[in-house]
Amino acid sequence: MKPVTITDGNFQEEVAKSNLPVLIDFWAAWCGPCRMIAPIVEELAVEYDGKLKVGKLDVDDNQGTSIKFGVRSIPTLLIFKNGELKDTIIGAVPKSHIVQRLNAVL
């Protein structure tokens, strides 16, 4: 399963109303560390298929959502459950760190 593209326009539908917890990768094309964790995010989308929705939000194209959640540096990963922000991971961190934080929410 591929990560879903999250936008300011579909955030409500894809995240707030999701039956599954949601991991969103806030990224930008020009961000080197974002490219470093992109493969990890894609692996998580496959490994957690059916248990977790994984999305990617381009901060350059979707500034409203980025501002709403105070995303100031990227990559930032936000974990939502039942439409509520449960955890924030900032920076290019190891996959094991992301998995540990995800499992705490799931």
Secondary structure, 3 states (H helix, E strand, C coil): CCCEECCCCCHHHHHHCCCCCEEEEEECCCCHHHHHHHHHHHHHHHHCCCCCEEEEEECCCCHHHHHHCCCCCCCEEEEEECCEEEEEEECCCCHHHHHHHHHHHC
